[in-house]
Amino acid sequence: MHASSAVRPLLKWAGGKRQLLPQLRAHYPEQFTRYIEPFFGSGAVFFDLLNSGHLKGRRAKLADLNPDLVGCYLAVRDDVEDVIRALQALAGEHGRRGNDFYYTVRERFNLVRAAGGLRGLYTPEMAAMLIYLNRTGFNGLFRQNQAGEFNVPAGRYLNPRICDALHLRAVASAWQNRGVTIELGSFDGTLAEAGRGDFVYCDPPYAPLSRTASFAHYTAGGFTAFDQIRLQQAVVMAARRGAVVVVSNSSAPEIVAGYSTPEAAAAGLVVRRVPARRAINSHAARRGPVDELIITNAIPKKLRMAKVGLKARRKTA
């Protein structure tokens, strides 16, 4: 797909993987029948696979436990024109009132959610509010307090691009492809289905590198150390069933240890360190290069190419 027609993620999302894509691409398998992503987030890897043609003729199961995220995505997929109209109205009012309007929308958004919006159909109006808050809130974060209320403050944008109708339609079209499903579901339930022929990419909330570095409040309950252990176990089982698995995480010692067990090694999982740039930190000076992990049982592209070259040389020898 030409760069000008590439489909971008719809939302800015904490921990989005666009900057890590060059390292991740080296682990995309050549052969698979279904793509599974249990922590969908912004979907950077899904869109990268889509744009590169890797998903042509293949199914994709996209899941997340955040009901706002999934509800918004389903509304865009199913009612994109209504979402566009609602978002255009929000954009016009933001142009007149700026950040004062942001807090009005944030309050309205929380009121609608508290009144049961998350238990029923996520309307195009709700989806438009979430996209608006994402475009104009601080760093595009999605964060909830312990009461489950969206509490991100307004960002400092001079002229945010709130409604890009062409982009919204392109995203909706990608999710309307036959074989692509978007579901509200837990990572362990989604991973339990993975087996031979599946390519699984897991991008969980990262384990903190320090006591003050944690950011896991995509849902009110957060993502705990116990959840990281549960994920490690589910990943090992999926790999043992024959799925090709790629996991991103921080280089926290407990993550390295968890994926370096004899069980993980027996499932073919290898821990690889890659340089990345951490963008989320309350202290600007602490945003910079760090090591992140790619945990996978996939053979890196360089090794695959080397094996092909070795076979070719043996045939001609």
C-alpha positions as CSV (number, residue, x, y, z in Angstrom):
1,M,0.0,0.0,0.0
2,H,1.4,3.4,-0.9
3,A,2.4,5.6,2.0
4,S,-0.2,8.3,1.1
5,S,-3.0,5.7,1.3
6,A,-1.8,4.0,4.5
7,V,-4.4,3.8,7.2
8,R,-3.3,5.3,10.5
9,P,-4.6,4.3,14.0
10,L,-7.7,6.2,15.0
11,L,-6.7,7.2,18.5
12,K,-3.5,8.3,20.3
13,W,-3.0,5.7,22.9
14,A,-0.5,5.4,25.8
15,G,2.1,2.8,24.8
16,G,1.2,2.8,21.1
17,K,3.8,0.9,19.1
18,R,4.4,3.1,16.0
19,Q,7.9,3.9,17.0
20,L,8.7,0.3,17.7
21,L,7.3,-1.0,14.4
22,P,10.7,-1.4,12.7
23,Q,11.9,-3.9,15.4
24,L,8.5,-5.6,15.5
25,R,8.4,-6.2,11.7
26,A,11.4,-8.4,11.9
27,H,9.3,-10.9,13.8
28,Y,6.2,-11.0,11.6
29,P,5.7,-14.5,10.4
30,E,5.4,-15.1,6.6
31,Q,2.8,-17.8,7.0
32,F,-0.3,-17.5,9.3
33,T,-4.1,-17.8,8.8
34,R,-5.3,-15.5,11.6
35,Y,-4.0,-12.5,13.5
36,I,-5.0,-12.1,17.1
37,E,-4.4,-9.0,19.2
38,P,-5.7,-9.2,22.9
39,F,-4.6,-5.7,23.9
40,F,-5.7,-3.7,20.8
41,G,-5.1,-0.2,22.1
42,S,-4.4,2.0,19.1
43,G,-3.9,-1.0,16.8
44,A,-0.6,0.2,15.4
45,V,0.6,-3.3,14.6
46,F,-2.8,-4.3,13.0
47,F,-2.7,-1.2,10.7
48,D,1.0,-1.9,9.9
49,L,0.1,-5.5,8.9
50,L,-2.9,-4.2,6.9
51,N,-0.9,-1.5,5.1
52,S,1.9,-4.0,4.2
53,G,-0.6,-6.5,2.8
54,H,0.1,-9.1,5.4
55,L,-3.6,-9.4,6.3
56,K,-4.9,-10.0,2.7
57,G,-7.1,-13.1,2.8
58,R,-6.5,-13.6,6.5
59,R,-8.8,-13.2,9.5
60,A,-8.1,-10.8,12.4
61,K,-9.5,-10.9,15.9
62,L,-9.0,-7.6,17.8
63,A,-9.9,-7.5,21.5
64,D,-9.5,-5.2,24.5
65,L,-10.9,-5.1,28.0
66,N,-11.6,-1.3,27.8
67,P,-15.3,-0.9,27.0
68,D,-14.8,2.8,25.9
69,L,-12.2,1.8,23.4
70,V,-14.1,-1.1,22.0
71,G,-17.4,0.8,22.0
72,C,-15.9,3.7,20.1
73,Y,-14.3,1.4,17.5
74,L,-17.6,-0.5,16.9
75,A,-19.5,2.8,16.5
76,V,-16.9,4.0,14.0
77,R,-17.1,0.7,12.1
78,D,-20.9,0.6,12.0
79,D,-22.0,4.3,12.0
80,V,-19.0,6.3,10.7
81,E,-21.0,9.0,9.1
82,D,-23.0,9.7,12.3
83,V,-19.7,9.8,14.2
84,I,-18.3,12.3,11.7
85,R,-21.3,14.6,12.0
86,A,-21.2,14.6,15.8
87,L,-17.4,15.1,15.7
88,Q,-17.7,18.0,13.3
89,A,-20.2,19.7,15.7
90,L,-17.7,19.2,18.6
91,A,-14.8,20.6,16.5
92,G,-16.8,23.7,15.6
93,E,-17.7,24.4,19.3
94,H,-14.1,23.8,20.4
95,G,-13.0,26.4,17.8
96,R,-15.2,28.9,19.5
97,R,-14.7,28.0,23.2
98,G,-11.3,26.1,23.4
99,N,-10.4,24.3,26.6
100,D,-13.5,25.6,28.4
101,F,-15.5,23.4,26.0
102,Y,-13.2,20.5,26.7
103,Y,-14.2,20.3,30.3
104,T,-17.8,20.6,29.4
105,V,-17.5,17.6,27.1
106,R,-15.5,15.7,29.7
107,E,-18.3,16.2,32.2
108,R,-21.0,15.3,29.7
109,F,-19.0,12.2,28.7
110,N,-18.7,11.0,32.3
111,L,-22.4,11.6,32.9
112,V,-23.5,9.6,29.9
113,R,-21.1,6.7,30.9
114,A,-22.4,6.8,34.5
115,A,-26.0,6.7,33.2
116,G,-25.4,3.3,31.6
117,G,-23.7,4.1,28.3
118,L,-21.1,1.4,28.8
119,R,-23.7,-1.3,29.5
120,G,-25.7,-0.6,26.3
121,L,-24.9,0.5,22.7
122,Y,-22.0,2.9,22.5
123,T,-23.6,5.6,20.4
124,P,-22.0,7.6,17.7
125,E,-22.3,10.7,19.9
126,M,-20.3,8.9,22.7
127,A,-17.7,7.8,20.2
128,A,-17.4,11.3,18.9
129,M,-16.9,12.6,22.4
130,L,-14.1,10.1,23.1
131,I,-12.3,11.0,19.9
132,Y,-12.7,14.7,20.7
133,L,-11.2,14.2,24.2
134,N,-8.4,12.1,22.7
135,R,-7.5,14.8,20.2
136,T,-7.6,17.7,22.7
137,G,-6.7,16.1,26.0
138,F,-3.2,16.0,27.6
139,N,-0.9,13.8,25.5
140,G,-3.9,11.9,24.1
141,L,-4.1,9.9,27.3
142,F,-7.0,7.7,28.4
143,R,-7.0,7.6,32.2
144,Q,-9.6,6.8,34.8
145,N,-9.7,7.5,38.5
146,Q,-10.8,4.9,41.0
147,A,-14.4,5.8,40.5
148,G,-14.0,4.9,36.8
149,E,-14.3,8.6,35.6
150,F,-12.3,9.9,32.7
151,N,-10.1,12.5,34.3
152,V,-7.4,13.6,31.8
153,P,-6.9,17.4,31.8
154,A,-7.0,19.5,28.6
155,G,-4.0,19.6,26.4
156,R,-2.1,22.6,25.1
157,Y,-2.9,22.5,21.4
158,L,-3.2,25.6,19.3
159,N,-5.1,24.0,16.4
160,P,-5.8,20.3,17.0
161,R,-7.2,18.3,14.0
162,I,-10.3,17.0,15.6
163,C,-12.3,15.7,12.7
164,D,-10.5,14.1,9.8
165,A,-13.4,12.6,7.8
166,L,-11.3,10.8,5.3
167,H,-9.3,9.1,8.0
168,L,-12.4,8.0,9.9
169,R,-13.8,6.5,6.8
170,A,-10.6,4.7,6.0
171,V,-10.4,3.2,9.5
172,A,-14.1,2.1,9.3
173,S,-13.4,0.5,6.0
174,A,-10.5,-1.5,7.4
175,W,-12.6,-2.8,10.2
176,Q,-15.5,-3.7,7.9
177,N,-13.3,-6.1,6.0
178,R,-14.6,-9.7,6.0
179,G,-12.9,-11.7,8.7
180,V,-12.0,-8.8,11.0
181,T,-13.8,-8.9,14.4
182,I,-13.6,-6.4,17.3
183,E,-14.6,-7.7,20.7
184,L,-14.7,-6.7,24.3
185,G,-12.8,-9.4,26.1
186,S,-10.1,-10.3,28.5
187,F,-6.6,-11.2,27.3
188,D,-6.7,-14.7,28.8
189,G,-10.0,-15.5,27.2
190,T,-8.7,-14.3,23.8
191,L,-5.3,-16.1,24.1
192,A,-7.0,-19.3,25.1
193,E,-8.3,-19.6,21.5
194,A,-4.8,-19.2,20.0
195,G,-3.1,-22.2,18.4
196,R,-1.4,-23.4,15.3
197,G,-1.8,-21.1,12.3
198,D,-2.3,-18.0,14.5
199,F,-0.1,-15.0,14.8
200,V,-0.6,-13.3,18.2
201,Y,0.7,-9.9,19.2
202,C,0.4,-8.8,22.9
203,D,1.0,-5.3,24.0
204,P,0.0,-5.2,27.6
205,P,0.3,-2.2,29.9
206,Y,4.0,-2.2,30.7
207,A,5.4,-3.3,34.0
208,P,6.9,-0.2,35.7
209,L,10.6,0.3,35.8
210,S,10.3,2.2,39.0
211,R,7.7,2.7,41.7
212,T,6.7,6.1,40.2
213,A,6.7,5.0,36.5
214,S,3.6,2.9,36.4
215,F,0.8,3.9,34.0
216,A,-1.8,1.1,33.8
217,H,-5.1,2.8,34.4
218,Y,-6.7,2.1,31.0
219,T,-9.5,0.6,33.1
220,A,-10.4,1.6,36.7
221,G,-8.8,-1.6,38.0
222,G,-5.4,-1.1,36.3
223,F,-3.0,-3.9,35.3
224,T,-1.3,-5.6,38.2
225,A,1.8,-7.7,38.8
226,F,-0.4,-10.7,39.1
227,D,-1.9,-9.9,35.7
228,Q,1.6,-9.9,34.2
229,I,2.1,-13.4,35.6
230,R,-1.3,-14.5,34.2
231,L,-0.3,-13.1,30.8
232,Q,3.1,-14.9,30.9
233,Q,1.3,-18.2,31.6
234,A,-1.2,-17.6,28.8
235,V,1.5,-16.7,26.3
236,V,3.5,-19.9,27.1
237,M,0.4,-22.0,26.6
238,A,-0.5,-20.3,23.3
239,A,3.1,-20.9,22.1
240,R,2.9,-24.5,23.2
241,R,-0.2,-24.9,21.1
242,G,1.7,-23.8,18.0
243,A,0.8,-20.1,17.8
244,V,3.5,-17.6,16.7
245,V,3.6,-15.1,19.6
246,V,5.2,-11.7,19.9
247,V,5.0,-9.8,23.2
248,S,6.1,-6.2,24.0
249,N,6.9,-5.2,27.5
250,S,9.3,-3.1,29.6
251,S,12.7,-4.5,30.7
252,A,11.6,-4.7,34.3
253,P,13.5,-7.5,36.1
254,E,10.3,-9.5,36.9
255,I,9.3,-9.5,33.2
256,V,12.8,-10.8,32.1
257,A,12.6,-13.5,34.8
258,G,9.0,-14.4,34.0
259,Y,9.8,-15.1,30.3
260,S,13.1,-16.8,31.0
261,T,11.7,-19.8,32.9
262,P,12.3,-23.4,31.7
263,E,8.6,-23.5,30.6
264,A,9.0,-20.4,28.5
265,A,12.2,-21.8,26.9
266,A,10.5,-25.1,26.2
267,A,7.8,-23.2,24.3
268,G,10.5,-21.6,22.2
269,L,10.2,-18.1,23.7
270,V,13.2,-15.9,23.6
271,V,13.7,-12.5,25.3
272,R,15.2,-9.8,23.1
273,R,16.2,-6.3,24.2
274,V,15.5,-3.4,21.8
275,P,16.1,0.3,22.2
276,A,13.0,2.5,22.4
277,R,12.0,5.9,23.6
278,R,9.7,6.3,26.6
279,A,7.4,9.2,26.0
280,I,5.1,9.1,29.1
281,N,6.7,10.5,32.2
282,S,5.7,13.4,34.4
283,H,9.3,14.6,34.2
284,A,10.4,15.6,30.8
285,A,14.0,14.9,31.6
286,R,13.2,11.2,32.1
287,R,11.6,10.8,28.7
288,G,14.3,9.2,26.6
289,P,16.0,6.0,25.3
290,V,15.3,2.9,27.3
291,D,15.5,-0.8,26.7
292,E,12.2,-2.6,26.0
293,L,11.6,-6.3,25.4
294,I,10.3,-8.3,22.5
295,I,9.5,-11.8,23.7
296,T,8.8,-14.2,20.9
297,N,9.0,-17.7,19.5
298,A,9.2,-16.2,16.0
299,I,12.3,-16.6,14.0
300,P,13.6,-13.1,13.2
301,K,13.6,-12.1,9.5
302,K,17.4,-11.9,9.3
303,L,17.7,-15.5,10.5
304,R,15.0,-16.7,8.1
305,M,16.9,-15.0,5.2
306,A,20.2,-16.5,6.4
307,K,18.6,-20.0,6.4
308,V,17.2,-19.5,2.9
309,G,20.7,-18.4,1.7
310,L,22.4,-21.3,3.4
311,K,20.0,-23.8,1.7
312,A,20.5,-22.1,-1.7
313,R,24.3,-22.4,-1.3
314,R,24.0,-26.1,-0.3
315,K,22.0,-26.8,-3.4
316,T,24.5,-25.2,-5.7
317,A,27.6,-26.7,-4.0
